[in-house]
Amino acid sequence: MNGIYFSGTGNTRHCVALFASASGNGRAVSIENPEACTLLHDSAEFVLGYPVYFSNIPSIVVHFLQDNAESLKGKRVFIIATMGLFSGDGAGCGARLLRKYGASVTGGLHLVMPDCIGDVKLLKHSTDENKKTIKQAEQKIRNAAVSIQNGTYPQEGLHFYNHVAGLFGQRLWYLAKAKALTKKLSIDSTACAGCGLCVNRCPMKAIIMKDHKAFFTGTCTLCYRCINSCPQKAITLIGKKVYEQCLFEKY
């Protein structure tokens, strides 16, 4: 099964690529790659993967689905939602949007992966703990692929009680805060070395270079890619200091 995904720091990319391979040597393409639109159009069935932020689907994924609404009609879509700990209905958020555009949602899979939030010390885990988390997710992916080949699709995050859990567990409390955070990315100009890495890696094109310094000028999708990539640790979002840069490749 082919896979289309958005991945901030590599977790979702890894999970969708493994699932695509385990379910029949499929391809995995980022929504940032123009080929994703072609793959979506040409595939009768595919897996859609994305990380969950505050029990919600990233805005960049919402925009991608909106832009490709016509191509979604009649498609069969399996959803993979990755998360740091809990989402409730992470897969359900995408499922409701897909159904709105005429797609059929075959199932959902929730995968706990290492947290991407590098500027909140409370959320950090040891490297060994993160490696264990990844191995558990990988085994869950392989089991799901076998189950689907046998005709049974996991249904995680798609039930009514999942919707209630996501709504009351996080979205009601954090929706306004998450929306405010999309405008709150902070770049310390005194620490910025002007390398431009954040500009190149921002999926929203929301960071520009001015006078050899990086400046945030747009809307953040909360992916933490720039924060976890900045060599100077000059970028923060929720906290005021980067405690650990969280990228999948480090594990």
Buried (B, 14 or more C-beta within 10 A) or exposed (E): BBBBBBBBBBBBBBBBBBBBBBBEEBBBBBBEEEEBBEBBEEBEBBBBBBBBBBBBBBBBBBEBBEEBBEBBEEBBBBBBBBBBEBBBBBBBBBBBBBEEBEBBBBBBBBBBBBBBBBBBEEBBBEEEEBEEBBEEBBEBBBEBBEBBEEEEBBBBBBEEEBBEBBBEBBBEEBBEEBBEBBEEBBBBEEEBEBBBBBBEBBBBEBBBBEEEBBBBEBBBBBBBBBBBBBEBBBBBBBBEEBBBBBBBEEB
